Amino acid sequence: MFELLKKSGGILGMNARNLEYVRPLNRRQAREIADNKLLAKRVLKKNDLPVPGLIAKIRTEEDLESFDWSTLPGSFALKPNRGFGGEGIVVVYGRKKGRDDAWVKANGSVITVDDLRAHIRNILDGSFSLTNTPDIAFFEERLKLLKLFKPYAYKGIPDIRVIVFNGIPIMAMLRLPTRQSDGKANLQQGAIGVGLDLATGTTTTAVLGKSHIIEHIPRTRLVLSGLKLPYWNEILRIAVESQRISGLGFLGADIALDRDRGPVILELNARPGLSIQVANLSGLKTRLNRVKGLKVRTTERGILLGKHLFGGEIEEEIEELSGRRVIGSTEKVKLIGKDGKEIEIEAKIDTGADSTSIDTALARELGFGDALSTFESRLGGQDVMKELSKEERQKLFSGIPDLADTVPVKSSHGTSYRPMVRIEFVMDTVTVPAKVSVIDRSGLEYPVIIGRKSLRKFLVDVNK
């Protein structure tokens, strides 16, 4: 996928990131704030930016030996102060039933006080620090999962990475924890990264790990594109403000959405990773060059510039690089039926529906009246009947002209059968052949529903 992006130009590589942005723009004092999580927490909190609550710090072996484990809550996050890439973080979700000295992790495994002691000793020894020097361990409150994210996140809390340069947000990504990442929102450990449209905070392209493009949550039909994040303006505001406060010229701000508090800054990154480019199907370098040297006097001005310059461009780049058209939740479609008969009508785009369905009256206008009449006569006026085997269905409905198939619909009253016919439809200049079910939709708002099977050439943006 990086090779595909390179063809479009503007990709920022790690060496260029370090030589052109990190070293000249992120001075030592500013990098120290980002690399020292406890210092960053203190500086941000002093400037009225929201951060997770600090529970306890362990600086030395003596602190560890005298630590009162009964003071820990049922859930918490244990972190190394100078950790990087999500390494060394332990998140627990509740106490082990019947035990005061054990907790349960995201994957269901049990972690005891002895396990925590051993892990903290590794932190103190510098096993997870940037420079392998002695470090500090600290316990932090575990944030509460926003209801919106429950179907999308495995155990952990998703976060939003926002890249800020020159006081302007230039790219953003939602990171979703998975079973593979052990409930952590870290792409290196197997989390999902989803690009975000800067204008609206709506998800676009998704990547599993570092480079594998996906459309759904693994092993589900849950579509990752088209999810609009709440608090979007506030997320951008605290990201831009954190750059001003920290003094970092090139910054990655990691922000989580707490169920009760809203946006909370998890940490600042002086060397943000580059997988965000894959999730957005867009290069950072092009965007950095566009805002370099601009005079940005206020946070609000910076946010407006970011939205104006980069909001909506993601759509164009997705279409160009992926070959897919970006469509909205409703679209004008041209239905093409028997003998080339055409009808233009507004359709509902429904990623929750498996297949496409059209209204009975529309199907008749498209030339399938004889097929529908014969189908209904074979049913003998029965709306509901016993479930038929495949052989019984073939025998009952065989020989009906233009009938492509039938689809059973089960209910508490029994089973009903819908006829299916083959049509083509044109949506956003793309022609799609489809086998569609026919049902009476006269009492519904939309006479046509476009389902998942017909959307393989499209990405859906619910705000379009």
VOLUM-805812 format. One record per residue (C-alpha): residue in three letters; y, z, x. Coordinates in steps of 0.05 Angstrom, whole numbers, plus 5000, padded with zeros to 4 digits. Example, Ala and Ser with C-alpha at 12.3 -4.5 7.8 and 13.67 -1.06 7.14 Angstrom:
// VOLUM-805812
site type = ALA, py = 4910, pz = 5156, px = 5246
site type = SER, py = 4979, pz = 5143, px = 5273
// end
This chain:
// VOLUM-805812
site type = MET, py = 5000, pz = 5000, px = 5000
site type = PHE, py = 5047, pz = 5013, px = 5059
site type = GLU, py = 5033, pz = 4941, px = 5081
site type = LEU, py = 5054, pz = 4916, px = 5013
site type = LEU, py = 5118, pz = 4956, px = 5016
site type = LYS, py = 5134, pz = 4932, px = 5086
site type = LYS, py = 5137, pz = 4861, px = 5059
site type = SER, py = 5194, pz = 4883, px = 5015
site type = GLY, py = 5231, pz = 4913, px = 5075
site type = GLY, py = 5269, pz = 4978, px = 5080
site type = ILE, py = 5210, pz = 5023, px = 5095
site type = LEU, py = 5227, pz = 5085, px = 5136
site type = GLY, py = 5174, pz = 5103, px = 5188
site type = MET, py = 5164, pz = 5171, px = 5219
site type = ASN, py = 5195, pz = 5152, px = 5287
site type = ALA, py = 5257, pz = 5123, px = 5253
site type = ARG, py = 5262, pz = 5184, px = 5208
site type = ASN, py = 5262, pz = 5230, px = 5268
site type = LEU, py = 5307, pz = 5188, px = 5314
site type = GLU, py = 5358, pz = 5164, px = 5263
site type = TYR, py = 5362, pz = 5221, px = 5214
site type = VAL, py = 5327, pz = 5286, px = 5232
site type = ARG, py = 5352, pz = 5294, px = 5303
site type = PRO, py = 5425, pz = 5272, px = 5296
site type = LEU, py = 5437, pz = 5299, px = 5226
site type = ASN, py = 5396, pz = 5362, px = 5222
site type = ARG, py = 5427, pz = 5409, px = 5272
site type = ARG, py = 5388, pz = 5467, px = 5302
site type = GLN, py = 5421, pz = 5520, px = 5259
site type = ALA, py = 5408, pz = 5480, px = 5195
site type = ARG, py = 5336, pz = 5466, px = 5216
site type = GLU, py = 5326, pz = 5540, px = 5227
site type = ILE, py = 5344, pz = 5554, px = 5154
site type = ALA, py = 5294, pz = 5502, px = 5129
site type = ASP, py = 5238, pz = 5523, px = 5177
site type = ASN, py = 5246, pz = 5597, px = 5161
site type = LYS, py = 5227, pz = 5606, px = 5088
site type = LEU, py = 5251, pz = 5678, px = 5083
site type = LEU, py = 5318, pz = 5659, px = 5113
site type = ALA, py = 5324, pz = 5599, px = 5066
site type = LYS, py = 5308, pz = 5644, px = 5007
site type = ARG, py = 5361, pz = 5693, px = 5028
site type = VAL, py = 5415, pz = 5640, px = 5040
site type = LEU, py = 5401, pz = 5603, px = 4975
site type = LYS, py = 5399, pz = 5667, px = 4934
site type = LYS, py = 5465, pz = 5689, px = 4964
site type = ASN, py = 5496, pz = 5624, px = 4940
site type = ASP, py = 5469, pz = 5634, px = 4869
site type = LEU, py = 5414, pz = 5582, px = 4874
site type = PRO, py = 5348, pz = 5602, px = 4840
site type = VAL, py = 5288, pz = 5620, px = 4884
site type = PRO, py = 5221, pz = 5654, px = 4870
site type = GLY, py = 5222, pz = 5730, px = 4874
site type = LEU, py = 5200, pz = 5763, px = 4939
site type = ILE, py = 5145, pz = 5816, px = 4930
site type = ALA, py = 5132, pz = 5840, px = 5001
site type = LYS, py = 5135, pz = 5821, px = 5075
site type = ILE, py = 5085, pz = 5836, px = 5130
site type = ARG, py = 5115, pz = 5827, px = 5200
site type = THR, py = 5066, pz = 5864, px = 5245
site type = GLU, py = 4995, pz = 5889, px = 5250
site type = GLU, py = 5023, pz = 5959, px = 5236
site type = ASP, py = 5054, pz = 5933, px = 5171
site type = LEU, py = 4987, pz = 5904, px = 5152
site type = GLU, py = 4949, pz = 5968, px = 5165
site type = SER, py = 4997, pz = 6010, px = 5124
site type = PHE, py = 5005, pz = 5960, px = 5067
site type = ASP, py = 4992, pz = 5988, px = 4997
site type = TRP, py = 4949, pz = 5934, px = 4964
site type = SER, py = 4956, pz = 5968, px = 4896
site type = THR, py = 5029, pz = 5945, px = 4894
site type = LEU, py = 5009, pz = 5872, px = 4888
site type = PRO, py = 5012, pz = 5842, px = 4818
site type = GLY, py = 4955, pz = 5805, px = 4784
site type = SER, py = 4980, pz = 5737, px = 4808
site type = PHE, py = 5020, pz = 5718, px = 4870
site type = ALA, py = 5028, pz = 5668, px = 4927
site type = LEU, py = 5016, pz = 5689, px = 4999
site type = LYS, py = 5054, pz = 5645, px = 5048
site type = PRO, py = 5068, pz = 5639, px = 5123
site type = ASN, py = 5142, pz = 5643, px = 5137
site type = ARG, py = 5142, pz = 5582, px = 5183
site type = GLY, py = 5085, pz = 5543, px = 5152
site type = PHE, py = 5087, pz = 5468, px = 5141
site type = GLY, py = 5051, pz = 5417, px = 5099
site type = GLY, py = 5025, pz = 5470, px = 5051
site type = GLU, py = 4979, pz = 5499, px = 5105
site type = GLY, py = 4964, pz = 5573, px = 5101
site type = ILE, py = 4987, pz = 5583, px = 5028
site type = VAL, py = 4940, pz = 5624, px = 4984
site type = VAL, py = 4953, pz = 5626, px = 4909
site type = VAL, py = 4916, pz = 5674, px = 4863
site type = TYR, py = 4917, pz = 5673, px = 4787
site type = GLY, py = 4891, pz = 5741, px = 4766
site type = ARG, py = 4850, pz = 5802, px = 4786
site type = LYS, py = 4775, pz = 5798, px = 4787
site type = LYS, py = 4751, pz = 5832, px = 4724
site type = GLY, py = 4729, pz = 5904, px = 4739
site type = ARG, py = 4756, pz = 5904, px = 4810
site type = ASP, py = 4821, pz = 5929, px = 4840
site type = ASP, py = 4809, pz = 5898, px = 4909
site type = ALA, py = 4796, pz = 5826, px = 4889
site type = TRP, py = 4831, pz = 5767, px = 4857
site type = VAL, py = 4811, pz = 5697, px = 4832
site type = LYS, py = 4838, pz = 5632, px = 4864
site type = ALA, py = 4850, pz = 5565, px = 4830
site type = ASN, py = 4780, pz = 5539, px = 4844
site type = GLY, py = 4749, pz = 5601, px = 4813
site type = SER, py = 4729, pz = 5633, px = 4880
site type = VAL, py = 4742, pz = 5706, px = 4892
site type = ILE, py = 4787, pz = 5731, px = 4948
site type = THR, py = 4784, pz = 5804, px = 4968
site type = VAL, py = 4831, pz = 5851, px = 5005
site type = ASP, py = 4789, pz = 5840, px = 5068
site type = ASP, py = 4797, pz = 5765, px = 5060
site type = LEU, py = 4873, pz = 5773, px = 5052
site type = ARG, py = 4876, pz = 5817, px = 5114
site type = ALA, py = 4839, pz = 5765, px = 5155
site type = HIS, py = 4884, pz = 5710, px = 5129
site type = ILE, py = 4947, pz = 5750, px = 5143
site type = ARG, py = 4924, pz = 5763, px = 5214
site type = ASN, py = 4918, pz = 5687, px = 5223
site type = ILE, py = 4989, pz = 5680, px = 5197
site type = LEU, py = 5015, pz = 5734, px = 5244
site type = ASP, py = 4980, pz = 5699, px = 5302
site type = GLY, py = 5018, pz = 5635, px = 5286
site type = SER, py = 4958, pz = 5593, px = 5263
site type = PHE, py = 5000, pz = 5559, px = 5209
site type = SER, py = 5069, pz = 5559, px = 5241
site type = LEU, py = 5106, pz = 5496, px = 5264
site type = THR, py = 5102, pz = 5517, px = 5338
site type = ASN, py = 5039, pz = 5561, px = 5337
site type = THR, py = 5083, pz = 5622, px = 5352
site type = PRO, py = 5075, pz = 5690, px = 5318
site type = ASP, py = 5097, pz = 5689, px = 5246
site type = ILE, py = 5111, pz = 5732, px = 5185
site type = ALA, py = 5069, pz = 5734, px = 5121
site type = PHE, py = 5101, pz = 5745, px = 5054
site type = PHE, py = 5080, pz = 5753, px = 4982
site type = GLU, py = 5120, pz = 5715, px = 4930
site type = GLU, py = 5119, pz = 5714, px = 4854
site type = ARG, py = 5074, pz = 5660, px = 4824
site type = LEU, py = 5115, pz = 5618, px = 4777
site type = LYS, py = 5092, pz = 5606, px = 4705
site type = LEU, py = 5068, pz = 5537, px = 4685
site type = LEU, py = 5113, pz = 5497, px = 4639
site type = LYS, py = 5075, pz = 5477, px = 4575
site type = LEU, py = 5093, pz = 5403, px = 4587
site type = PHE, py = 5051, pz = 5403, px = 4651
site type = LYS, py = 4988, pz = 5437, px = 4625
site type = PRO, py = 4949, pz = 5372, px = 4614
site type = TYR, py = 4972, pz = 5344, px = 4681
site type = ALA, py = 4965, pz = 5400, px = 4731
site type = TYR, py = 4901, pz = 5434, px = 4756
site type = LYS, py = 4914, pz = 5509, px = 4760
site type = GLY, py = 4976, pz = 5506, px = 4804
site type = ILE, py = 5050, pz = 5493, px = 4792
site type = PRO, py = 5076, pz = 5421, px = 4799
site type = ASP, py = 5139, pz = 5411, px = 4840
site type = ILE, py = 5192, pz = 5358, px = 4848
site type = ARG, py = 5211, pz = 5333, px = 4917
site type = VAL, py = 5283, pz = 5306, px = 4919
site type = ILE, py = 5309, pz = 5270, px = 4981
site type = VAL, py = 5384, pz = 5282, px = 4990
site type = PHE, py = 5428, pz = 5246, px = 5041
site type = ASN, py = 5504, pz = 5249, px = 5047
site type = GLY, py = 5508, pz = 5292, px = 4984
site type = ILE, py = 5472, pz = 5239, px = 4943
site type = PRO, py = 5401, pz = 5244, px = 4915
site type = ILE, py = 5367, pz = 5179, px = 4937
site type = MET, py = 5293, pz = 5187, px = 4917
site type = ALA, py = 5249, pz = 5236, px = 4879
site type = MET, py = 5176, pz = 5249, px = 4866
site type = LEU, py = 5136, pz = 5295, px = 4820
site type = ARG, py = 5075, pz = 5326, px = 4855
site type = LEU, py = 5017, pz = 5348, px = 4812
site type = PRO, py = 4963, pz = 5396, px = 4838
site type = THR, py = 4890, pz = 5375, px = 4830
site type = ARG, py = 4821, pz = 5406, px = 4839
site type = GLN, py = 4817, pz = 5370, px = 4906
site type = SER, py = 4883, pz = 5401, px = 4929
site type = ASP, py = 4859, pz = 5470, px = 4907
site type = GLY, py = 4916, pz = 5478, px = 4858
site type = LYS, py = 4970, pz = 5462, px = 4909
site type = ALA, py = 5022, pz = 5408, px = 4899
site type = ASN, py = 5010, pz = 5377, px = 4968
site type = LEU, py = 4994, pz = 5304, px = 4977
site type = GLN, py = 4961, pz = 5315, px = 5045
site type = GLN, py = 4910, pz = 5360, px = 5011
site type = GLY, py = 4896, pz = 5312, px = 4953
site type = ALA, py = 4951, pz = 5324, px = 4902
site type = ILE, py = 4981, pz = 5268, px = 4859
site type = GLY, py = 5051, pz = 5242, px = 4874
site type = VAL, py = 5089, pz = 5206, px = 4818
site type = GLY, py = 5153, pz = 5168, px = 4829
site type = LEU, py = 5214, pz = 5187, px = 4788
site type = ASP, py = 5270, pz = 5144, px = 4761
site type = LEU, py = 5333, pz = 5178, px = 4788
site type = ALA, py = 5374, pz = 5160, px = 4727
site type = THR, py = 5329, pz = 5194, px = 4676
site type = GLY, py = 5276, pz = 5236, px = 4712
site type = THR, py = 5221, pz = 5194, px = 4681
site type = THR, py = 5155, pz = 5184, px = 4718
site type = THR, py = 5136, pz = 5114, px = 4742
site type = THR, py = 5082, pz = 5098, px = 4794
site type = ALA, py = 5029, pz = 5149, px = 4814
site type = VAL, py = 4993, pz = 5156, px = 4881
site type = LEU, py = 4932, pz = 5200, px = 4894
site type = GLY, py = 4934, pz = 5232, px = 4963
site type = LYS, py = 4977, pz = 5189, px = 5009
site type = SER, py = 4965, pz = 5117, px = 4987
site type = HIS, py = 4916, pz = 5105, px = 4929
site type = ILE, py = 4955, pz = 5079, px = 4868
site type = ILE, py = 4928, pz = 5107, px = 4802
site type = GLU, py = 4949, pz = 5101, px = 4729
site type = HIS, py = 4914, pz = 5162, px = 4698
site type = ILE, py = 4896, pz = 5233, px = 4716
site type = PRO, py = 4827, pz = 5226, px = 4749
site type = ARG, py = 4769, pz = 5230, px = 4700
site type = THR, py = 4817, pz = 5228, px = 4640
site type = ARG, py = 4856, pz = 5176, px = 4600
site type = LEU, py = 4921, pz = 5214, px = 4609
site type = VAL, py = 4973, pz = 5163, px = 4631
site type = LEU, py = 5019, pz = 5186, px = 4687
site type = SER, py = 5078, pz = 5139, px = 4675
site type = GLY, py = 5131, pz = 5151, px = 4622
site type = LEU, py = 5134, pz = 5228, px = 4626
site type = LYS, py = 5207, pz = 5252, px = 4622
site type = LEU, py = 5222, pz = 5315, px = 4660
site type = PRO, py = 5267, pz = 5368, px = 4628
site type = TYR, py = 5326, pz = 5399, px = 4666
site type = TRP, py = 5335, pz = 5334, px = 4704
site type = ASN, py = 5410, pz = 5342, px = 4717
site type = GLU, py = 5400, pz = 5414, px = 4738
site type = ILE, py = 5344, pz = 5393, px = 4786
site type = LEU, py = 5390, pz = 5343, px = 4819
site type = ARG, py = 5447, pz = 5392, px = 4821
site type = ILE, py = 5410, pz = 5447, px = 4858
site type = ALA, py = 5379, pz = 5396, px = 4905
site type = VAL, py = 5448, pz = 5370, px = 4925
site type = GLU, py = 5477, pz = 5440, px = 4928
site type = SER, py = 5420, pz = 5462, px = 4974
site type = GLN, py = 5439, pz = 5407, px = 5023
site type = ARG, py = 5511, pz = 5431, px = 5024
site type = ILE, py = 5491, pz = 5504, px = 5034
site type = SER, py = 5438, pz = 5491, px = 5087
site type = GLY, py = 5479, pz = 5441, px = 5127
site type = LEU, py = 5420, pz = 5393, px = 5132
site type = GLY, py = 5444, pz = 5321, px = 5133
site type = PHE, py = 5375, pz = 5293, px = 5113
site type = LEU, py = 5339, pz = 5340, px = 5066
site type = GLY, py = 5277, pz = 5344, px = 5023
site type = ALA, py = 5285, pz = 5398, px = 4969
site type = ASP, py = 5222, pz = 5422, px = 4934
site type = ILE, py = 5237, pz = 5448, px = 4864
site type = ALA, py = 5190, pz = 5476, px = 4812
site type = LEU, py = 5200, pz = 5485, px = 4738
site type = ASP, py = 5184, pz = 5556, px = 4716
site type = ARG, py = 5166, pz = 5567, px = 4643
site type = ASP, py = 5219, pz = 5622, px = 4635
site type = ARG, py = 5272, pz = 5607, px = 4688
site type = GLY, py = 5274, pz = 5532, px = 4691
site type = PRO, py = 5286, pz = 5498, px = 4760
site type = VAL, py = 5271, pz = 5542, px = 4821
site type = ILE, py = 5276, pz = 5521, px = 4894
site type = LEU, py = 5210, pz = 5531, px = 4930
site type = GLU, py = 5231, pz = 5509, px = 4999
site type = LEU, py = 5275, pz = 5462, px = 5040
site type = ASN, py = 5247, pz = 5409, px = 5087
site type = ALA, py = 5284, pz = 5384, px = 5148
site type = ARG, py = 5228, pz = 5333, px = 5161
site type = PRO, py = 5206, pz = 5310, px = 5091
site type = GLY, py = 5143, pz = 5267, px = 5089
site type = LEU, py = 5145, pz = 5193, px = 5074
site type = SER, py = 5092, pz = 5185, px = 5021
site type = ILE, py = 5148, pz = 5189, px = 4970
site type = GLN, py = 5161, pz = 5115, px = 4986
site type = VAL, py = 5092, pz = 5096, px = 4961
site type = ALA, py = 5100, pz = 5136, px = 4897
site type = ASN, py = 5165, pz = 5100, px = 4884
site type = LEU, py = 5143, pz = 5032, px = 4910
site type = SER, py = 5209, pz = 5032, px = 4948
site type = GLY, py = 5233, pz = 5042, px = 5019
site type = LEU, py = 5277, pz = 5100, px = 5039
site type = LYS, py = 5314, pz = 5063, px = 5093
site type = THR, py = 5346, pz = 5014, px = 5045
site type = ARG, py = 5372, pz = 5070, px = 5002
site type = LEU, py = 5396, pz = 5111, px = 5062
site type = ASN, py = 5436, pz = 5051, px = 5087
site type = ARG, py = 5468, pz = 5041, px = 5018
site type = VAL, py = 5499, pz = 5111, px = 5017
site type = LYS, py = 5514, pz = 5119, px = 5091
site type = GLY, py = 5588, pz = 5132, px = 5102
site type = LEU, py = 5606, pz = 5140, px = 5029
site type = LYS, py = 5658, pz = 5194, px = 5014
site type = VAL, py = 5627, pz = 5244, px = 4966
site type = ARG, py = 5674, pz = 5301, px = 4948
site type = THR, py = 5635, pz = 5337, px = 4894
site type = THR, py = 5563, pz = 5351, px = 4874
site type = GLU, py = 5575, pz = 5318, px = 4807
site type = ARG, py = 5601, pz = 5255, px = 4841
site type = GLY, py = 5540, pz = 5253, px = 4887
site type = ILE, py = 5492, pz = 5258, px = 4827
site type = LEU, py = 5528, pz = 5202, px = 4789
site type = LEU, py = 5525, pz = 5157, px = 4850
site type = GLY, py = 5451, pz = 5170, px = 4859
site type = LYS, py = 5437, pz = 5154, px = 4787
site type = HIS, py = 5480, pz = 5093, px = 4787
site type = LEU, py = 5455, pz = 5064, px = 4852
site type = PHE, py = 5381, pz = 5078, px = 4844
site type = GLY, py = 5366, pz = 5091, px = 4771
site type = GLY, py = 5330, pz = 5032, px = 4741
site type = GLU, py = 5319, pz = 4997, px = 4808
site type = ILE, py = 5250, pz = 5028, px = 4809
site type = GLU, py = 5233, pz = 4987, px = 4748
site type = GLU, py = 5252, pz = 4922, px = 4783
site type = GLU, py = 5213, pz = 4941, px = 4846
site type = ILE, py = 5151, pz = 4960, px = 4806
site type = GLU, py = 5153, pz = 4893, px = 4771
site type = GLU, py = 5163, pz = 4854, px = 4835
site type = LEU, py = 5112, pz = 4891, px = 4878
site type = SER, py = 5058, pz = 4910, px = 4828
site type = GLY, py = 5061, pz = 4847, px = 4785
site type = ARG, py = 5068, pz = 4890, px = 4722
site type = ARG, py = 5123, pz = 4889, px = 4671
site type = VAL, py = 5158, pz = 4954, px = 4652
site type = ILE, py = 5161, pz = 4961, px = 4576
site type = GLY, py = 5187, pz = 5014, px = 4528
site type = SER, py = 5154, pz = 5053, px = 4472
site type = THR, py = 5171, pz = 4997, px = 4422
site type = GLU, py = 5173, pz = 4923, px = 4438
site type = LYS, py = 5183, pz = 4857, px = 4403
site type = VAL, py = 5117, pz = 4817, px = 4405
site type = LYS, py = 5099, pz = 4747, px = 4383
site type = LEU, py = 5031, pz = 4745, px = 4351
site type = ILE, py = 4992, pz = 4680, px = 4356
site type = GLY, py = 4935, pz = 4672, px = 4307
site type = LYS, py = 4889, pz = 4618, px = 4280
site type = ASP, py = 4912, pz = 4545, px = 4290
site type = GLY, py = 4972, pz = 4570, px = 4331
site type = LYS, py = 5006, pz = 4607, px = 4274
site type = GLU, py = 5061, pz = 4653, px = 4302
site type = ILE, py = 5095, pz = 4716, px = 4276
site type = GLU, py = 5148, pz = 4755, px = 4315
site type = ILE, py = 5150, pz = 4829, px = 4299
site type = GLU, py = 5165, pz = 4898, px = 4328
site type = ALA, py = 5105, pz = 4936, px = 4354
site type = LYS, py = 5092, pz = 5008, px = 4374
site type = ILE, py = 5066, pz = 5018, px = 4445
site type = ASP, py = 5013, pz = 5073, px = 4441
site type = THR, py = 4977, pz = 5093, px = 4505
site type = GLY, py = 4938, pz = 5143, px = 4464
site type = ALA, py = 4904, pz = 5088, px = 4424
site type = ASP, py = 4844, pz = 5053, px = 4456
site type = SER, py = 4854, pz = 4985, px = 4424
site type = THR, py = 4906, pz = 4944, px = 4388
site type = SER, py = 4909, pz = 4942, px = 4312
site type = ILE, py = 4949, pz = 4900, px = 4263
site type = ASP, py = 4965, pz = 4905, px = 4189
site type = THR, py = 4919, pz = 4869, px = 4139
site type = ALA, py = 4977, pz = 4829, px = 4110
site type = LEU, py = 4996, pz = 4805, px = 4180
site type = ALA, py = 4924, pz = 4784, px = 4194
site type = ARG, py = 4923, pz = 4743, px = 4131
site type = GLU, py = 4989, pz = 4709, px = 4150
site type = LEU, py = 4958, pz = 4692, px = 4218
site type = GLY, py = 4903, pz = 4653, px = 4184
site type = PHE, py = 4847, pz = 4704, px = 4178
site type = GLY, py = 4848, pz = 4711, px = 4102
site type = ASP, py = 4779, pz = 4680, px = 4091
site type = ALA, py = 4748, pz = 4724, px = 4143
site type = LEU, py = 4778, pz = 4788, px = 4113
site type = SER, py = 4758, pz = 4768, px = 4042
site type = THR, py = 4686, pz = 4754, px = 4063
site type = PHE, py = 4684, pz = 4819, px = 4102
site type = GLU, py = 4708, pz = 4859, px = 4041
site type = SER, py = 4657, pz = 4825, px = 3995
site type = ARG, py = 4601, pz = 4844, px = 4043
site type = LEU, py = 4622, pz = 4917, px = 4037
site type = GLY, py = 4616, pz = 4911, px = 3961
site type = GLY, py = 4678, pz = 4953, px = 3948
site type = GLN, py = 4653, pz = 5012, px = 3990
site type = ASP, py = 4708, pz = 5047, px = 4029
site type = VAL, py = 4659, pz = 5096, px = 4060
site type = MET, py = 4585, pz = 5086, px = 4074
site type = LYS, py = 4529, pz = 5114, px = 4118
site type = GLU, py = 4533, pz = 5099, px = 4192
site type = LEU, py = 4498, pz = 5033, px = 4208
site type = SER, py = 4458, pz = 5017, px = 4269
site type = LYS, py = 4480, pz = 4959, px = 4313
site type = GLU, py = 4425, pz = 4916, px = 4282
site type = GLU, py = 4446, pz = 4934, px = 4211
site type = ARG, py = 4519, pz = 4918, px = 4226
site type = GLN, py = 4500, pz = 4850, px = 4255
site type = LYS, py = 4457, pz = 4834, px = 4195
site type = LEU, py = 4510, pz = 4856, px = 4144
site type = PHE, py = 4569, pz = 4820, px = 4177
site type = SER, py = 4536, pz = 4761, px = 4211
site type = GLY, py = 4562, pz = 4691, px = 4196
site type = ILE, py = 4632, pz = 4712, px = 4176
site type = PRO, py = 4679, pz = 4659, px = 4204
site type = ASP, py = 4731, pz = 4684, px = 4256
site type = LEU, py = 4703, pz = 4755, px = 4254
site type = ALA, py = 4700, pz = 4778, px = 4328
site type = ASP, py = 4669, pz = 4846, px = 4316
site type = THR, py = 4672, pz = 4909, px = 4273
site type = VAL, py = 4693, pz = 4979, px = 4293
site type = PRO, py = 4665, pz = 5042, px = 4259
site type = VAL, py = 4712, pz = 5098, px = 4240
site type = LYS, py = 4680, pz = 5165, px = 4225
site type = SER, py = 4707, pz = 5219, px = 4179
site type = SER, py = 4682, pz = 5279, px = 4141
site type = HIS, py = 4667, pz = 5233, px = 4082
site type = GLY, py = 4624, pz = 5185, px = 4122
site type = THR, py = 4636, pz = 5121, px = 4161
site type = SER, py = 4683, pz = 5063, px = 4145
site type = TYR, py = 4684, pz = 4996, px = 4182
site type = ARG, py = 4744, pz = 4955, px = 4204
site type = PRO, py = 4741, pz = 4881, px = 4219
site type = MET, py = 4764, pz = 4855, px = 4286
site type = VAL, py = 4794, pz = 4786, px = 4301
site type = ARG, py = 4816, pz = 4751, px = 4365
site type = ILE, py = 4890, pz = 4734, px = 4374
site type = GLU, py = 4940, pz = 4726, px = 4430
site type = PHE, py = 5006, pz = 4761, px = 4434
site type = VAL, py = 5067, pz = 4750, px = 4478
site type = MET, py = 5105, pz = 4812, px = 4501
site type = ASP, py = 5161, pz = 4812, px = 4552
site type = THR, py = 5142, pz = 4740, px = 4571
site type = VAL, py = 5070, pz = 4759, px = 4585
site type = THR, py = 5014, pz = 4728, px = 4543
site type = VAL, py = 4956, pz = 4775, px = 4528
site type = PRO, py = 4890, pz = 4755, px = 4494
site type = ALA, py = 4866, pz = 4812, px = 4450
site type = LYS, py = 4810, pz = 4832, px = 4403
site type = VAL, py = 4847, pz = 4871, px = 4349
site type = SER, py = 4824, pz = 4914, px = 4291
site type = VAL, py = 4853, pz = 4901, px = 4222
site type = ILE, py = 4874, pz = 4958, px = 4177
site type = ASP, py = 4923, pz = 4970, px = 4120
site type = ARG, py = 4986, pz = 4995, px = 4155
site type = SER, py = 5034, pz = 4979, px = 4097
site type = GLY, py = 5053, pz = 5052, px = 4090
site type = LEU, py = 5066, pz = 5062, px = 4164
site type = GLU, py = 5130, pz = 5048, px = 4205
site type = TYR, py = 5099, pz = 4996, px = 4251
site type = PRO, py = 5053, pz = 4941, px = 4228
site type = VAL, py = 5026, pz = 4932, px = 4299
site type = ILE, py = 5000, pz = 4983, px = 4349
site type = ILE, py = 4989, pz = 4959, px = 4421
site type = GLY, py = 4934, pz = 5002, px = 4453
site type = ARG, py = 4911, pz = 5015, px = 4525
site type = LYS, py = 4863, pz = 4957, px = 4530
site type = SER, py = 4920, pz = 4908, px = 4520
site type = LEU, py = 4968, pz = 4943, px = 4569
site type = ARG, py = 4934, pz = 4929, px = 4635
site type = LYS, py = 4992, pz = 4883, px = 4656
site type = PHE, py = 5046, pz = 4933, px = 4638
site type = LEU, py = 5075, pz = 5001, px = 4657
site type = VAL, py = 5105, pz = 5042, px = 4600
site type = ASP, py = 5173, pz = 5076, px = 4605
site type = VAL, py = 5182, pz = 5116, px = 4542
site type = ASN, py = 5258, pz = 5119, px = 4552
site type = LYS, py = 5266, pz = 5043, px = 4554
// end
